[in-house]
Amino acid sequence: MAKEFPKFKDLPLDKNGPHDDSWGLWGLDDQLGTLNHLTDEVVSTAATENIETGHRISLNWPMTGASKPRFPRKLLEQKMVNKAPLKHAHDDEWRFNSQCSSQWDGFRHYAYHKEALYYMSRTAEEFTASPVPNGIQRISQKGIAGRVVFIDWYAWATKHKGLEIDAVTSYAIPFSELIETLRFQGLDPDTAFRPGDILLVRSGYLAQYEGMDERRREELDQRYQTSKPDNTGLQPSRELLAFLWDNKLVAVAGDSRSFDVWPFTDLDCHLHEWLLAGWGMPIGELFYLEELARHCAATGRYTFFLASAPMNVSHKDRKTPVAS
């Protein structure tokens, strides 16, 4: 690891690489990116300070959640296999796109589009090699575990500010409103985050998806079959990027289809390029945050310990590139 952690203004580290990359910070063969901040000491401290009551909340949206309106990606197909008469037992066989429900975007998912380069300057052609680089299996070896700072922006925007939010449009959440929400929740933006933290943002996407009336479900279901769905998300900005990098956050996540707004208009490229391809920072999407939001509001507590285990899938025998 570098002796002195560079500031966002000092990026890119690889001067021959794309804008704002951190390539080489953790070695030339790094597979973990910002997850390198999750040292044993960081995780131990996060667990000691944040596991108080033992109360547990799942952030998994159902695998069949996106049934109507359907997402363009392949949804879950489930086959139950009865093993009788050999034995009284059943197996399940599943077939699905890994982004049809709650998931982490790994480092093969998105490249710098102009340069067609993924994290650590890797190319799509390398993803057919063995061992495959940038695979989600690298992250699954230790998982993603640490302290979360939860920003319930949707509750702040609708209940406190009285804003009307349509989460299935490209409503952009400005960085300034994340800061306002932190203060509203009783957290000081200057001291709320520690190195190794995870940022979790509620945009209201799944809340509105669940509460959608039948007429709109039909309308969007038809539209989504020919066009990529719009969704609310964070507004890309260099101010936001500097905040994420300089606070040494390890991952970001939210309840929307895309952590950042889609389609984007405010920077010359998708926020995914910076986080996934530039820094190796996992992005969690479609996390179910409704029960969590109720619990945090009731307790007034917006930090907690998260344990997440991405699937251990190496794709070593694949003949074509697979995004994970």
Disulfide bonds with the S-S distance in Angstrom:
none
